[in-house]
Amino acid sequence: MTSAVGRPEPALLSVADLPPGYESADDWSGVVRPGEPDPDVCVDPVAVGSVVNRPAISSYASFFDKRSGILLYEIVLGDGPAKARSLVADVAAAPRRCPVVRLGELALSVERMSVPDLGVRASGVLVKTATVPPTRTRLVVFAAGRSTVVVMAVGVADVGLHAMHTIALTAARKLANRKQPVTIRAMPDMDGT
């Protein structure tokens, strides 16, 4: 768990909050590039949840599941409530605006993904490559006060909807410093992804 300026950030997810098999993956975090423009979900949906491509990061944590190869990020952006609402709306609209995104020769499908009831504005997408096997990226974005929180899991193995909901709920609870346990109540979804 690292802040953008290298300080520990206790409100972020830790290995103890995740299913068994995860370890800290600070080496996978890449380089934060302050001053770059925000990535557009319809230009590169995976970059929306990437530490490498996100300006305004106030803190982040990254993890790697040794068994499945899934890379998991939690990113907190301290760019105010208007930006938080805007990013949540952009992610929610992406499956309609850009159901397929091309990155060079690679085609990515962008599908709506249900999100847990976080008590705040939230949206989610499932991004899949058109390769065999596909790489799946599950992305949940939610507003948390003056911050935006992005939780992203990417890998050939799928973290799964239930686990993604649990992780997002845990992240929201930790950021709110609530002590009560979280419960999962998924938003209705047409296809169950």
C-alpha positions as CSV (number, residue, x, y, z in Angstrom):
1,M,0.0,0.0,0.0
2,T,1.6,3.2,-1.2
3,S,0.5,6.8,-1.4
4,A,1.5,8.7,-4.5
5,V,4.2,10.4,-2.4
6,G,5.4,7.1,-0.9
7,R,3.7,7.2,2.5
8,P,1.7,4.2,3.9
9,E,-2.1,4.6,3.4
10,P,-4.0,2.7,6.1
11,A,-7.5,3.2,4.5
12,L,-6.6,1.1,1.5
13,L,-7.0,-2.6,1.0
14,S,-4.4,-4.9,2.4
15,V,-3.5,-8.5,1.7
16,A,-5.5,-9.4,4.9
17,D,-8.7,-8.0,3.2
18,L,-8.4,-10.2,0.1
19,P,-9.1,-13.8,-0.6
20,P,-6.2,-16.2,0.1
21,G,-3.4,-16.2,-2.5
22,Y,-2.9,-12.5,-2.9
23,E,0.4,-10.8,-2.1
24,S,1.5,-7.2,-2.3
25,A,2.6,-6.3,-5.8
26,D,4.2,-2.9,-5.6
27,D,6.6,-4.0,-8.3
28,W,3.6,-4.2,-10.7
29,S,2.5,-0.7,-10.0
30,G,4.5,1.0,-12.8
31,V,5.2,4.7,-12.7
32,V,2.6,7.3,-11.9
33,R,2.8,10.0,-14.6
34,P,1.4,13.2,-13.1
35,G,0.2,15.8,-15.6
36,E,-1.0,13.4,-18.2
37,P,-4.6,13.7,-19.3
38,D,-7.2,11.3,-17.8
39,P,-7.6,8.2,-20.0
40,D,-10.9,8.0,-21.8
41,V,-12.8,4.7,-21.2
42,C,-13.8,4.6,-24.9
43,V,-10.1,5.0,-26.0
44,D,-8.5,2.6,-23.5
45,P,-10.9,1.0,-20.9
46,V,-8.1,-0.7,-19.0
47,A,-6.1,2.5,-18.6
48,V,-9.0,3.9,-16.6
49,G,-7.9,1.6,-13.7
50,S,-4.2,1.8,-14.4
51,V,-1.8,3.4,-12.0
52,V,0.5,4.1,-14.9
53,N,-2.0,6.1,-16.8
54,R,-3.9,7.9,-14.1
55,P,-3.1,11.5,-13.0
56,A,-4.4,13.0,-9.7
57,I,-3.7,9.7,-7.8
58,S,-3.6,10.4,-4.0
59,S,-2.9,6.8,-3.1
60,Y,-3.0,3.2,-4.5
61,A,-2.4,-0.4,-3.6
62,S,-1.6,-3.3,-6.0
63,F,-1.8,-7.0,-5.4
64,F,-1.0,-10.2,-7.4
65,D,-2.8,-13.5,-6.9
66,K,0.0,-16.2,-7.2
67,R,-2.5,-18.9,-8.0
68,S,-4.5,-17.3,-10.7
69,G,-2.2,-14.6,-12.0
70,I,-4.8,-11.9,-11.4
71,L,-3.5,-8.4,-10.9
72,L,-5.6,-6.2,-8.6
73,Y,-5.5,-2.4,-8.1
74,E,-7.2,0.0,-5.8
75,I,-6.6,3.6,-6.8
76,V,-7.9,6.7,-5.0
77,L,-8.0,9.9,-7.0
78,G,-8.2,13.1,-5.1
79,D,-9.7,15.3,-7.8
80,G,-13.0,16.4,-6.2
81,P,-16.6,15.3,-6.3
82,A,-17.4,16.7,-9.8
83,K,-14.6,14.5,-11.3
84,A,-15.8,11.5,-9.3
85,R,-19.4,11.9,-10.6
86,S,-18.0,12.4,-14.2
87,L,-15.9,9.2,-14.1
88,V,-18.7,7.1,-12.6
89,A,-21.0,8.4,-15.4
90,D,-18.4,7.8,-18.1
91,V,-17.9,4.2,-17.0
92,A,-21.6,3.6,-16.8
93,A,-22.1,4.9,-20.3
94,A,-19.2,3.0,-21.9
95,P,-21.1,-0.2,-22.8
96,R,-23.6,1.9,-24.8
97,R,-21.1,4.5,-26.2
98,C,-18.3,2.0,-27.1
99,P,-19.2,-1.7,-26.8
100,V,-16.1,-2.5,-28.8
101,V,-12.8,-0.6,-28.4
102,R,-9.8,-1.2,-30.7
103,L,-6.3,-0.9,-29.5
104,G,-4.3,-1.4,-32.6
105,E,-5.1,-4.9,-33.7
106,L,-6.7,-5.9,-30.4
107,A,-10.4,-5.7,-30.0
108,L,-11.9,-5.2,-26.5
109,S,-15.5,-5.7,-25.7
110,V,-17.0,-3.5,-23.0
111,E,-20.0,-4.9,-21.1
112,R,-22.0,-3.5,-18.3
113,M,-21.2,-5.2,-14.9
114,S,-23.4,-5.0,-11.9
115,V,-21.9,-3.2,-8.9
116,P,-22.6,-3.7,-5.2
117,D,-24.7,-1.3,-3.3
118,L,-21.9,1.0,-2.1
119,G,-24.2,3.7,-0.8
120,V,-22.7,6.1,-3.3
121,R,-22.6,6.7,-7.0
122,A,-20.9,3.6,-8.6
123,S,-20.6,1.9,-11.9
124,G,-18.8,-1.1,-13.4
125,V,-17.7,-2.7,-16.6
126,L,-16.3,-6.0,-17.7
127,V,-13.7,-5.6,-20.5
128,K,-12.7,-8.7,-22.5
129,T,-10.1,-9.2,-25.2
130,A,-11.1,-11.0,-28.4
131,T,-8.3,-13.5,-27.8
132,V,-8.4,-17.2,-26.8
133,P,-8.3,-17.3,-23.9
134,P,-9.6,-13.8,-23.3
135,T,-8.1,-11.5,-20.8
136,R,-10.8,-10.1,-18.5
137,T,-10.7,-6.8,-16.7
138,R,-13.4,-6.1,-14.0
139,L,-13.6,-2.4,-13.2
140,V,-15.6,-0.8,-10.4
141,V,-15.6,3.0,-10.0
142,F,-17.3,4.8,-7.1
143,A,-17.4,8.3,-5.6
144,A,-16.2,8.6,-2.0
145,G,-16.6,12.1,-0.7
146,R,-14.2,14.3,-2.6
147,S,-12.4,11.3,-4.0
148,T,-12.9,8.8,-6.8
149,V,-12.1,5.1,-6.1
150,V,-11.2,2.7,-8.9
151,V,-10.9,-1.1,-8.1
152,M,-9.7,-3.1,-11.0
153,A,-8.9,-6.9,-11.4
154,V,-7.2,-8.0,-14.6
155,G,-6.1,-11.5,-15.8
156,V,-6.8,-14.5,-18.0
157,A,-8.4,-16.0,-15.0
158,D,-11.6,-14.2,-13.9
159,V,-11.8,-12.9,-10.3
160,G,-15.5,-13.4,-10.6
161,L,-18.4,-11.0,-9.9
162,H,-19.0,-12.1,-6.3
163,A,-15.3,-11.6,-5.4
164,M,-15.2,-8.3,-7.2
165,H,-18.3,-7.1,-5.2
166,T,-16.7,-8.2,-1.9
167,I,-13.5,-6.5,-2.7
168,A,-15.2,-3.2,-3.7
169,L,-17.4,-3.3,-0.6
170,T,-14.4,-3.8,1.6
171,A,-12.5,-0.9,-0.1
172,A,-15.5,1.4,0.5
173,R,-15.9,0.3,4.1
174,K,-12.2,0.9,4.8
175,L,-12.2,4.3,3.2
176,A,-15.3,5.3,5.2
177,N,-13.6,3.8,8.4
178,R,-16.8,1.9,9.2
179,K,-16.5,-1.0,11.6
180,Q,-19.6,-2.9,10.7
181,P,-19.4,-5.9,8.3
182,V,-20.3,-5.4,4.7
183,T,-23.1,-7.3,2.9
184,I,-23.5,-7.9,-0.8
185,R,-26.6,-6.7,-2.5
186,A,-26.0,-6.6,-6.2
187,M,-27.7,-4.2,-8.4
188,P,-30.1,-5.9,-10.9
189,D,-28.3,-6.9,-14.1
190,M,-29.7,-8.1,-17.4
191,D,-27.0,-10.7,-18.2
192,G,-25.6,-11.4,-14.7
193,T,-22.0,-10.4,-15.6
